[in-house]
């Protein structure tokens, strides 16, 4: 159980003045869910957290395997593809052209 669940439990206990059904009706959630969250049997769903006015928990972002930083995009901007790009066959060195022909790679 994390600190956000504890905050949700405290907020629900603070709001509960009557029955669980009355609180569930006012929040628009199931009374069994509220009871389970308060008693620590279930983790609070994001919809309940937002309804109570708390900030939702954030999912951990995956870390890049190449540089160890967190990126917004899929590819790593810190590592570039360093192989040279040739626009014409005449720009390509003969060794590279021979290798591409032998290995049947698109030229």
N, C-alpha and C positions, 0 to 999 in steps of 0.2 A: 504494500500500500504506500503510495507516494504522498507528498505534501498536498497536492491538488485534491486528492480524495479526502484528505482530512479537512481541507477547507470546505469542500462540498458537504461533508457530514456536519460540520459546525453550522454552516449556513442553513441546512435543512432543519437541524434541531432548533435554531433560532426562529425560523419561520413557523414551525409547528405550534399552533395554539390549540387546535381541536384534534380532529381525527386525521389519520393518514389519508382517508378518502377525500376529505375536504382540501387538504394540502395538494393532493394529486390532481384534483379537479381544477384548482386555481393555477397550478403550474402546467397543466395539460399533459401529464405523464401518468403512468400506471402506479397505483399505490404499492404494489408488490415490489416494483423496481426501487421506489423511494425507500421502502423499509430495508431492502437488501443493501442499498448503498449506505444507509445510516448505520446499519449493523456490521458493515465491513465484509459482507458476503460477496458483493459484486463491486467492480470498478465502475465509476460514474461514466456514462456515455457522454459524448461531446455535446449532444443536443441538450442534455440536462445541465451541463456546465455552462453553456451559453445562456440558457433560460435563467439561471441563477445570477448571471451578470459577471461571472468569473472568466478569466482569460483561459482559453483552451490549451491543453498540452500540445506541444509541438512534436512531430515525429523526428527522430534523429536523421540527419542527412548522411548519405553514404560518402565515404572519403575516397578520393582518387587513389588508385593503385600506383600511379606513376610518380606523383609529386607529394602526396599526403595531404593536400588541401581539399576543402569542400568547394565544388563548382556548381553553378546554376545549370549549366548545360551538360550534355552527355560527354562530349569530348574534352580532353584536357587542353586548355589554351597555352599551357607552359611548354608543352612538348610539340614541336612541329615535325611534320614529315620532311626530313632533310634530304631525301633523294632528289636529284635534279630532274626537272621536267623539260623535255625537249619538245619544241613546237614542230620542227620538221625533221625528216630523216637525215638531211644533210648536216644538221646541228649535232646529231648523235655521234659519239666516238665510235670507231669501227669495232672495238672490243665489246661495247655494250650492244651494238646492233647484232653482232655475231652471236652473243649470248642469247638475245631475244629470239633470234631465228632458230637456234638449236633447241631452246626450251619451249618453243612454240608459244611465246607470249605475244599478245597483241602489240603491234608497233605503232 
